[in-house]
Each structure stands twice: as C-alpha cells, then as structure tokens.
C-alpha cells in the first residue's frame, strides 16, 4: 500500500507505521518482519526529505537489533533537532488518536526525560517558563484519561513521565485543557440546533473514537453511525462541489466548511458510503434503578444510556439518538458520557411522568448509595457515577415535573 500513496498521505501515516512495527515486532512472523524491513528501507530511500522534516514524530527503532542500521540514520537526523522541539514533538505524539502511537511515545519519553531534565528545570525556574512544559504535562494527562480503560500500560507510563517532570508551580506553569461545549436550548425541536449538535458530536467525539478504534468490528459500527448522522445533516457528495460554487452563501456549506480540514478529510469517505446493519438490536427496557446492580461505572453508564436512547422524544431526537445504540457497547465510554446529559434532558422534558421518575430515582440511587466496606474499585466506580450525576443534572429546568425529579440544592 505504501508504494501507491502520495507523499502527503505517507506523511500522515509515518508515526502510525513506525509505532506498529516497534510495538508488534516480536509477534511478527519472519516473513512479516522482512516485509517491515523492506518497507522501512523503501521509506528511507524514497521519502528521505519527508522523514527528515518530521523526524521528531518518528518513533525510535533502537529496541530492534535487526533495524539498527536504520536507527543509526534516524538518530543522526534526531541529533539535529534541539531539545525544546523534541519535547514539543512528544507532546504532539501523546495527543495522537491512535493508542499504539501514544503508548510508543510515552515509552520513549520516560528515558528522554531522564536524560534531558536540565531543560525542564532551567525553564521551570526561569522568569518566564517555556509554554512547552505545560503543554507536555497536559498531553500526558489527557492521554492517561483517554486510554485508561483500553490500555492500562499508558496510565503507568504517564505516571512515570509526570514523576520525572516533577511538581510544577500552577501559578507560573499552566496546563489548561481547551474544552468545547455545546448548548441545546430547545430540546432538539429546531432543525438547525439539532444539526449543530450532530456536527459537534461528529467533530469532537465520533471522529476521534473512529481514528483510535483498533477493533475492525467496532470501527465498522462507528462508520455506520457517522454515515447516518451525515445524512441527517444533509451532507452528501455534492457538499464539496457546492462549497466551491456557492462559497459562504449556503448555510449548510458554511456549516461543513467550519469543520476543521483534518476532520472533514475523515468524514468525506462516508458521504457516499453504503454501510448497513442486517440485524437490529432488540433490547428490553431496563428495570430501575439500574445502579448498583451493574458492578462497574462503565457498565452502569452504558446500560443507563442504552435504555434512554430508545426513549428519545421528538422528530429530530428520534433520528439522532437511536442510531447511536450501536456505538455504546464495546466502545470508549466517552461516547456514552457525552450523550447522557442530552438524552436524559430530552426524556425529562418530553417524556412521560414515569420516565422522569425513573431518571430522578436513578440519580438518587447513586447519591444515596452507602460505601460501607466496598473495595477501592467499587469506591472509584461510585465516584465516577456521582460525577456523571453532576453533569447530567440540568442547571435550568423547563418544567415543574422536571424539577420534581431532582433533589433540591
């Protein structure tokens, strides 16, 4: 495949390709190892300028004796990059969507921090600390949170990296994470508001989950949901043509062009894809309260959201939420975590009195649960579930019936 790609396409795959070779070299069959050697040799021979310009993002091959000759050449290129830019590159690699790239970056960052702490210490105590320190710390923390469930090794590596960085003065070094939010004011009744929500969901949650998915089946379900939500937004293959002809005169074109280019590149193949599902999920309604019968936070969150998705109220909501059922199980809980406040409020505002009582009772079941002699894991599960309560509870409710579902402040 590499020989058929353009240089621009190869540039975006360098980190993934080298990381996969390093991580899985020991389980490759001899013929696969030889193909990996041939591929790296081809890349170094035909894309030398590309590799040289992005050398800081190319993983080290030093752990593989059979690739030592290639690592010598890559090492000479890395020596030309100053320490600051190498730290900057590690931060970018830790923000990558692919878990293999992130794990490899953290495993290399540990020895790099041990050998290059002088830069961090001098910068941290200087009059104006370098911003790269805060950005690196933020990237490590984010990586730990994103992949904690799927790859426990990342949490351990993150802890080692943060320990080597040391305690930073929060008054002088900032590690603030940019957080984007969306407000749904009319309970998905307005088409433009519902479309804005779907675009935000695609951009901030689903595309990232798709890029980081390693299971082909899970990725297939994500592809199906992305395809269906693009249809809801009326994004089709003609949107790219209309963007050139109509410019900013068409509201839907403006909405499409407002999506970052990297995200649009991921979404574009799904504008004319034909994913379909042969069997629909027939899931019986859950018996409330669901908590604490589900023993982990993830299991409880998924069960709660799955039940609510089938109770969406309103034409737009009924087109958005039920299709998401396929990406709740066996997926990153960030999807369920994002959807819960929106689907819960949709059911609270537009659903039946019994549904409102069920949701209110569920949240109270979490808040009223007594820890007693529960294990550390159980305590952590309750803590996470309580935090979900905080994000789910509406700050401004639209009806008296909604208010009766929640405990008074």
Steps between C-alpha positions, in 0.01 A plus 500: 500500500783740587633499142161617366455796739598858432763668716233706679312183596819327616586797721184447705572129542867509600436506874239223481714280273821517703311462831324183381830348387667574835207389717425174320841400361540209744173338392559547126570184304843494327347586163310791654818629663675490162214695342531760777874530431433544129233761568724709729783476252265621225381792712854610587605477137203673334367733774821617662405869490159425649651293782765763567240775535289290739777307674383607847175309454666180371534237777839354587594162354779451756323213678520280188852372415397408145417866435814647659634625166184698439503636856857628452382708206191623687714577806722732298191690386365526856830643625435802279180583691535706819362374831210744511361389164540137601289565811247678279489197269445263795202714602354472151555122492324461836197680352474253210171315451668160461568318828808324359661830405429644846636198688819501292543875554467465879740204512762712321423810706598331828872456412501833314384678816767322703773620262370851433364636827733802498286679241184449709661610827660812355181599322276430802695734728559770239316831502280387212461118490483350153142416395613161374521371860131561570401368157698180556346443844153563358559251217615231743200551728258491207657181365467334840130587519415408138659155500477401865231236433637356177875497576597496873870520405445860394396599852822352640718671239318830555565480874870441436519797263320734740725383784809586294358841406445569869275745681423809294397832651139547377536877539780504244447196277157450347374165376148608407300277268280673248147376550227547242136484598170518319167621637168352387230746600189373323522126566594417137172645369676743265666334202795741494571442869482122455737520203749710695492239777568215254788689339652559844449132590669388179791742532579469869402141582428258216787581264749474786348168608512372141867592456600343830298178458714189452220242469372479138149407615479796737638727230234369260220596740653845542518536121130414473399756762717770342342425161145527638567821692653660190173420320309669781710815447426484124871467427546307175759463226384827345596702808860533384388624157251744651771634730696605192200638308288659773778612733350617830153577367356159594448433874571129467818568305615745769434235763709246305787742440505592871609143579883476523662368182648194671152399623344566159761274341389219732129564440515537121513124416177453697309750286436223247567185704245217514532344845191311613391289795335164442367448851346761727564493873190395691576606853240476777452801720716510809356465848565810708703575693782351292758601762656320688422170323763582237831453679715748308457862403538421129239222507252720689554799269454291186187327634347834606572671167389200292162502673454876451601500132191294415274755674602811302216749457442717194557454127862616498598321820344177372723523191819574696505291817373150408764465228766549768403177678756307295795703631429485872601142575864398456601858425678773689267622776567858384213451251252397770635766734441771238151385405359446852421863597333572165287187474410515871376858473318419176304223676447709813352791306296306244445156653240354733469554874621144561809557288578816695462313829728222372778743409469693823496177700810376316700808588380486860601131520857602423498790745339296780726196466695422817861389450532290817775240439512529119831445328720773354375413150140532617575836661654627179196379305264685732715813477484499119126434503447792739700725268268399215209609720655845522517535121155349444307713744359797304592844632179649367196276462206587279210341686389440857486125427873508417578680824318237705737234367808647665596567860500865601839674523 
